[in-house]
Amino acid sequence: MTIPDDPLVSTDWLAAHLGDPKVKVLDATFKMPGVLPLPKDDYLKAHIPGAVFFDVDEVADHSSSLPHMFPSAEQFGRDVGRLGIGNGDTVVIYDAGGWVAGPRAWWMFLSFGHRDVRVLDGGLKRWMAEGRPVESGGVTPKPASFTARFDEARVRKIEQMIANLDRRTEQVIDARQAPRFAGGVPEPRPGLRSGHIPGSRNLPYAELFDAETGVMKPLDQLRAAFSQAGVDLAKPIVTSCGSGVSAAVLTLALYRLGIRDTALYDGSWSEWGLEAGPPIATGPA
């Protein structure tokens, strides 16, 4: 199926293609630990017809003590195949409308070699606001075969991030809210220091979409947001956040601006902020 190169698709587009057997819809709604109701419960209560739940915490490396780290290519292929997705499918991902994990799941698909993947602009929030249909209960997909090939250039490890402290060859953009970036408030996950990676810039991910409609902002406004954060769009970029999820909102916005060779720091502050972790900085960027 040929759809525009923009990584976003509209609710109109999805509504027109819901009956296509090669279009697979995933609900990737995510919440911080301890926030109720659970994302899966929200999904069971109401989701786009035919959508299957993509659990960011399940499609992850369970041998790691860090939250929802990228799994192996073998595991990703197995987990995605169980969701009924094959290599020839068009994948459309959404979340509840807060732009948290939809882009993360999108970046995972791209990182594991699946290019035919899009994010629903506005997510479930916009879909429901437009009066479009939803259904409740679970969906049992027919298993499919999915072969994944990991592109390590799309993800950064802590060793690479530490090396970048001196080299400064890659700009690091932190998607957390300003008080967390500055180190002025405790981190929501226990056992972490407060602050940011030295030399990083701050662009809170919520500034890239309209809070009322859930729609991502126009390209000129996205470009201005990165500029105001002190980011040079002509130089290499790595995105980061609290645990490697909301950073992908920045990645998605950059992708929309034609900047497609960025990387995501998977461990993000959940790794860097550990008590025995690398140096931190506090205060504004």
ABEGO torsion letter per residue (X at the ends): XBBBABABBBAAAAAAAAABAABBBBBABBBBBGBOBBAAAAAAABBBBGBBBBBAAABBBAABABBGBBBBAAAAAAAAAAAGBBAABBBBBBBAGAGAAAAAAAAAAAAAGBABBBBBBGEAAAAAAAGBBBBBEBBBBBBBBBBBBBBAAABBBAAAAAAAAAAGABBBBBABBAAAAAGABBBABBGBBBEBBBGBBBBBAAAABBAAAGBBBBAAAAAAAAAAAGBBAABBBBBBBAAGAAAAAAAAAAAAAGBAABBBBAAEAAAAABAABBBBBBEBX
